[in-house]
């Protein structure tokens, strides 16, 4: 359990070592976790394998996140430079995607960093997603438009300043690099993810994510232009 409600563990029928933590308590959990991890991968950051499960009577909207027993917690500072860069990048992405989950980071056996719990992001909460999923197309236009307009753009310079103060020049450079990667993000690389959403959600959901990502690309470009990045 936790912020995402009751969790299940899905086990592959033929390969029992392949397991997925399943989130399905409310409709926004699956699409947010799925898209967050797809965006994370598209930006070149590490993440766990993720997949949407097709609707079923007990799991109308469900996401499976690869379960790993070999993760280890990120210890306290000081951090080596590669770890510091990853932290700054993930914390910058947290602001861009308007994250609200706790910031929990783990390390894979090879030392690569991942972020856990990304369901509260994209400004897409249970109210908006629930309305979309329970009504006809266009039923939540106003809710989704308002969610899209809530950018928290004022936090961009604040986060850059905090990461510079916390991690020095390396943190400053890593944060700016993530802003640049997001501004240059080729959203065509996410078409497969958006198509996967359409398999289990009304098309308004994928349209929302598409618009969200376009708007954040523009905001990142504006921010970089303003700070000379």
C-alpha positions in Angstrom: 0.0 0.0 0.0 0.9 3.7 0.1 0.0 6.8 -1.8 -0.9 4.7 -4.8 -3.4 2.5 -2.8 -3.3 -1.3 -2.8 -0.5 -2.8 -4.9 -0.4 -6.2 -6.6 2.5 -8.3 -7.8 2.0 -9.7 -11.3 4.1 -12.8 -12.1 4.9 -13.9 -15.7 3.2 -17.2 -16.4 6.2 -18.8 -18.2 9.0 -16.9 -16.5 8.3 -16.5 -12.7 11.4 -14.4 -12.2 9.8 -11.6 -14.2 7.4 -9.7 -11.9 5.7 -6.4 -12.0 4.3 -4.2 -9.3 0.8 -3.3 -10.4 -0.9 0.0 -9.6 -4.6 0.2 -10.4 -6.3 2.0 -7.5 -7.5 5.0 -9.6 -7.4 5.8 -13.4 -4.6 8.4 -13.4 -2.1 6.1 -11.7 -1.5 3.9 -14.7 -1.3 6.6 -17.4 0.9 8.9 -15.3 3.4 6.1 -14.3 3.5 4.8 -17.8 4.1 8.1 -19.5 6.5 9.4 -16.9 8.8 6.4 -17.4 8.5 6.6 -21.2 9.5 10.3 -21.1 12.3 9.5 -18.6 13.7 6.9 -21.0 13.3 9.2 -24.0 15.4 11.8 -22.2 18.2 9.3 -21.7 17.7 8.7 -18.0 17.4 5.3 -16.5 14.1 3.8 -15.5 12.4 0.4 -14.9 10.5 -1.4 -17.6 6.8 -0.4 -17.6 3.8 -1.7 -19.4 0.1 -1.0 -19.4 -2.2 -4.0 -18.7 -5.3 -4.3 -20.9 -8.6 -3.6 -19.2 -10.1 -6.4 -17.1 -13.1 -6.4 -14.7 -10.9 -6.0 -11.7 -8.2 -3.9 -13.3 -9.8 -1.4 -15.7 -6.7 0.8 -15.8 -3.5 -0.8 -14.6 0.3 -0.3 -15.0 3.0 -2.8 -14.3 6.4 -1.6 -13.1 9.2 -4.2 -13.3 9.9 -5.5 -9.8 13.5 -5.7 -8.8 14.9 -7.1 -5.6 18.4 -5.9 -6.3 17.8 -2.2 -5.9 19.7 -0.3 -3.2 19.0 3.0 -1.7 20.9 6.1 -2.5 23.0 7.0 0.5 23.6 10.5 2.0 26.1 12.9 0.3 28.8 13.4 -0.7 28.0 11.9 -4.1 30.3 11.0 -6.9 29.9 13.3 -9.9 27.9 10.8 -12.1 25.4 10.3 -9.3 25.2 14.0 -8.7 24.4 14.7 -12.3 21.6 12.1 -12.3 20.1 13.5 -9.1 20.1 17.0 -10.6 18.5 15.8 -13.8 15.8 13.8 -12.0 15.0 16.7 -9.7 14.8 19.1 -12.7 12.4 16.7 -14.5 10.3 16.6 -11.3 9.6 20.3 -11.7 9.0 20.1 -15.4 6.4 17.3 -15.1 4.9 19.0 -12.0 5.6 16.0 -9.8 4.0 15.7 -6.4 5.2 12.2 -5.2 7.9 11.8 -2.7 11.3 11.9 -4.3 12.7 8.4 -3.7 15.8 7.3 -5.7 17.4 3.9 -5.9 20.4 2.4 -7.6 20.6 -0.6 -10.0 23.4 -3.1 -9.5 25.5 -1.3 -12.2 25.1 2.0 -10.2 22.5 3.6 -12.5 20.0 5.7 -10.7 16.2 5.4 -11.0 13.3 7.3 -9.5 10.4 5.4 -7.8 6.8 6.6 -7.6 5.8 8.9 -10.4 2.0 8.5 -10.4 1.4 12.1 -9.1 2.6 14.0 -12.1 1.5 15.8 -15.3 -1.2 17.7 -13.3 -3.5 14.7 -14.1 -5.3 13.7 -10.9 -8.2 11.3 -10.1 -10.8 14.0 -10.7 -9.7 14.8 -14.3 -8.8 11.2 -15.3 -12.0 9.8 -13.6 -14.2 12.3 -15.5 -12.6 11.5 -18.8 -12.8 7.7 -18.3 -16.4 7.7 -17.1 -17.8 10.1 -19.7 -18.0 10.6 -23.5 -15.1 12.1 -25.5 -14.8 15.8 -24.5 -16.5 15.3 -21.2 -13.6 16.8 -19.3 -12.3 19.4 -21.7 -12.5 22.3 -19.1 -10.7 20.2 -16.4 -8.0 19.1 -18.8 -7.5 22.7 -20.1 -7.1 24.0 -16.6 -4.7 21.2 -15.8 -2.6 22.0 -18.8 -2.5 25.7 -17.9 -1.0 25.0 -14.4 2.7 25.0 -15.4 4.6 26.0 -12.2 6.9 27.8 -14.6 8.0 30.0 -11.7 9.7 27.0 -10.2 12.2 26.6 -13.0 14.6 29.3 -11.9 14.1 28.4 -8.3 15.0 24.7 -8.9 18.0 25.7 -11.0 19.2 27.9 -8.1 18.6 25.2 -5.5 20.5 22.6 -7.5 23.3 25.0 -8.0 23.5 25.7 -4.3 23.2 22.1 -3.4 25.5 20.5 -5.9 27.7 23.4 -7.2 28.6 23.9 -10.8 28.1 20.2 -11.7 24.5 20.4 -10.5 23.9 23.7 -12.4 25.2 22.2 -15.6 23.3 19.0 -15.2 20.0 20.8 -14.6 20.5 23.1 -17.6 21.4 20.0 -19.7 18.1 18.4 -18.8 16.1 21.5 -19.6 17.9 21.5 -23.0 17.1 17.8 -23.6 13.5 18.4 -22.8 13.3 21.5 -25.1 14.7 19.3 -27.9 12.7 16.2 -27.1 11.5 14.5 -30.2 7.9 13.7 -29.3 7.7 11.4 -32.3 9.7 9.0 -30.2 6.7 8.8 -27.8 4.1 8.0 -30.5 4.2 4.3 -29.5 3.5 5.2 -25.9 0.6 7.4 -26.9 -0.8 4.7 -29.1 -0.5 2.3 -26.1 -2.6 4.7 -24.0 -5.3 4.7 -26.7 -5.6 0.9 -26.3 -6.9 1.3 -22.8 -8.0 4.9 -22.3 -10.3 7.3 -24.1 -8.3 9.2 -26.8 -8.7 12.4 -24.7 -6.0 11.1 -22.4 -3.3 10.6 -25.0 -4.2 14.0 -26.6 -3.7 15.6 -23.1 -0.3 14.1 -22.7 0.7 15.1 -26.2 -0.4 18.7 -25.5 1.3 18.7 -22.1 4.7 17.6 -23.5 4.5 20.2 -26.3 3.7 23.0 -23.8 6.6 21.9 -21.6 9.0 21.8 -24.5 8.1 25.4 -25.2 8.4 26.4 -21.6 11.9 24.8 -21.3 13.0 26.6 -24.5 11.7 29.9 -23.1 13.4 29.4 -19.8 16.7 28.6 -21.5 16.5 31.6 -23.7 15.8 33.8 -20.7 18.8 32.5 -18.7 21.2 32.4 -21.6 21.2 28.6 -21.6 
